[in-house]
Amino acid sequence: MKQAIKFNWDDEIELVDANYNDYKVVWEIRNSKEVRDKFPNKKPIPLNEHKLFFKKKYKQYKIILYNKIKAGYIRDNGLIEIGIEKKYRSKGIGAKVIKTLKGKTIIMLNNQKSLGCFLKAGFEIRGFYLEK
Ligand SMILES: CC(C)(COP(=O)(O)OP(=O)(O)OC[C@H]1O[C@@H](n2cnc3c(N)ncnc32)[C@H](O)[C@@H]1OP(=O)(O)O)[C@@H](O)C(=O)NCCC(=O)NCCS
């Protein structure tokens, strides 16, 4: 399903269903060290492993198109995950996409930007997660 969110006279964001061939764009964002550091499992993700995983799970994903360019992804498997390619961050894309979503997400305490983004998009903090 295609969903267009227009937010500027010349910029356009669309969410489109991912297909199997999108494994690479998702892997490039999710596997960058900076993004891995924001997830509980910080280990590098081998491309082959990701490819097999994505083949089974791609229906949980949508691709974020920014002026027709693949700029990021959303995954919803009961918990929302979002990743935007570095050069497209801090342009307001994240908050605008997240505003269209409903559901739950878990955010690490070292990810203040993501927290700010979800709060800006209308999400509310419901609790904390502790682990030893
Ligand atoms: C988190 C992420 C999706 C945000 O998307 P983005 O397009 O860069 O964010 P936006 O430009 O929409 O910023 C929205 C809001 O976030 C908040 N924000 C931005 N940078 C921030 C920072 N350093 N500290 C606190 N809040 C910050 C602000 O409220 C900002 O709104 P403002 O620009 O009006 O001040 C994106 O940075 C990303 O892909 N990060 C790596 C992957 C990741 O951490 N994903 C989240 C795990 S689910």
Ligand as a Chemical Component Dictionary entry (heavy atoms), coordinates in Angstrom:
data_LIG
# 
_chem_comp.id                   LIG 
_chem_comp.type                 NON-POLYMER 
_chem_comp.pdbx_formal_charge   0 
_chem_comp.three_letter_code    LIG 
# 
loop_
_chem_comp_atom.comp_id 
_chem_comp_atom.atom_id 
_chem_comp_atom.alt_atom_id 
_chem_comp_atom.type_symbol 
_chem_comp_atom.charge 
_chem_comp_atom.model_Cartn_x 
_chem_comp_atom.model_Cartn_y 
_chem_comp_atom.model_Cartn_z 
_chem_comp_atom.pdbx_ordinal 
LIG C1  C1  C 0 15.861 8.607  15.213 1  
LIG C2  C2  C 0 15.585 9.024  13.763 2  
LIG C3  C3  C 0 14.595 8.069  13.126 3  
LIG C4  C4  C 0 15.003 10.442 13.797 4  
LIG O1  O1  O 0 14.693 10.841 12.472 5  
LIG P1  P1  P 0 15.107 12.285 11.948 6  
LIG O2  O2  O 0 14.442 12.468 10.632 7  
LIG O3  O3  O 0 16.584 12.429 11.983 8  
LIG O4  O4  O 0 14.459 13.226 13.076 9  
LIG P2  P2  P 0 13.750 14.620 12.863 10 
LIG O5  O5  O 0 14.578 15.503 11.979 11 
LIG O6  O6  O 0 12.341 14.381 12.454 12 
LIG O7  O7  O 0 13.795 15.225 14.343 13 
LIG C5  C5  C 0 12.609 15.269 15.048 14 
LIG C6  C6  C 0 12.803 15.718 16.476 15 
LIG O8  O8  O 0 13.676 14.900 17.201 16 
LIG C7  C7  C 0 14.201 15.665 18.279 17 
LIG N1  N1  N 0 15.647 15.664 18.214 18 
LIG C8  C8  C 0 16.441 15.773 17.160 19 
LIG N2  N2  N 0 17.735 15.702 17.541 20 
LIG C9  C9  C 0 17.722 15.576 18.883 21 
LIG C10 C10 C 0 18.717 15.464 19.868 22 
LIG N3  N3  N 0 20.024 15.461 19.540 23 
LIG N4  N4  N 0 18.337 15.316 21.169 24 
LIG C11 C11 C 0 17.028 15.312 21.512 25 
LIG N5  N5  N 0 16.027 15.411 20.597 26 
LIG C12 C12 C 0 16.378 15.554 19.321 27 
LIG C13 C13 C 0 13.699 17.062 18.144 28 
LIG O9  O9  O 0 12.519 17.193 18.909 29 
LIG C14 C14 C 0 13.389 17.098 16.667 30 
LIG O10 O10 O 0 12.452 18.061 16.364 31 
LIG P3  P3  P 0 12.956 19.563 15.976 32 
LIG O11 O11 O 0 13.839 19.410 14.784 33 
LIG O12 O12 O 0 11.684 20.273 15.682 34 
LIG O13 O13 O 0 13.689 20.089 17.163 35 
LIG C15 C15 C 0 16.893 9.044  12.918 36 
LIG O14 O14 O 0 17.767 9.982  13.469 37 
LIG C16 C16 C 0 17.570 7.687  12.788 38 
LIG O15 O15 O 0 17.331 6.966  11.856 39 
LIG N6  N6  N 0 18.474 7.361  13.746 40 
LIG C17 C17 C 0 19.194 6.101  13.725 41 
LIG C18 C18 C 0 18.320 4.888  13.985 42 
LIG C19 C19 C 0 17.590 4.976  15.294 43 
LIG O16 O16 O 0 18.128 5.415  16.316 44 
LIG N7  N7  N 0 16.317 4.561  15.274 45 
LIG C20 C20 C 0 15.449 4.593  16.426 46 
LIG C21 C21 C 0 15.335 3.259  17.072 47 
LIG S1  S1  S 0 13.674 2.701  16.920 48 
# 
loop_
_chem_comp_bond.comp_id 
_chem_comp_bond.atom_id_1 
_chem_comp_bond.atom_id_2 
_chem_comp_bond.value_order 
_chem_comp_bond.pdbx_ordinal 
LIG C1  C2  SING 1  
LIG C2  C3  SING 2  
LIG C2  C4  SING 3  
LIG C2  C15 SING 4  
LIG C4  O1  SING 5  
LIG O1  P1  SING 6  
LIG P1  O2  DOUB 7  
LIG P1  O3  SING 8  
LIG P1  O4  SING 9  
LIG O4  P2  SING 10 
LIG P2  O5  DOUB 11 
LIG P2  O6  SING 12 
LIG P2  O7  SING 13 
LIG O7  C5  SING 14 
LIG C5  C6  SING 15 
LIG C6  O8  SING 16 
LIG C6  C14 SING 17 
LIG O8  C7  SING 18 
LIG C7  N1  SING 19 
LIG C7  C13 SING 20 
LIG N1  C8  SING 21 
LIG N1  C12 SING 22 
LIG C8  N2  DOUB 23 
LIG N2  C9  SING 24 
LIG C9  C10 SING 25 
LIG C9  C12 DOUB 26 
LIG C10 N3  SING 27 
LIG C10 N4  DOUB 28 
LIG N4  C11 SING 29 
LIG C11 N5  DOUB 30 
LIG N5  C12 SING 31 
LIG C13 O9  SING 32 
LIG C13 C14 SING 33 
LIG C14 O10 SING 34 
LIG O10 P3  SING 35 
LIG P3  O11 DOUB 36 
LIG P3  O12 SING 37 
LIG P3  O13 SING 38 
LIG C15 O14 SING 39 
LIG C15 C16 SING 40 
LIG C16 O15 DOUB 41 
LIG C16 N6  SING 42 
LIG N6  C17 SING 43 
LIG C17 C18 SING 44 
LIG C18 C19 SING 45 
LIG C19 O16 DOUB 46 
LIG C19 N7  SING 47 
LIG N7  C20 SING 48 
LIG C20 C21 SING 49 
LIG C21 S1  SING 50 
# 
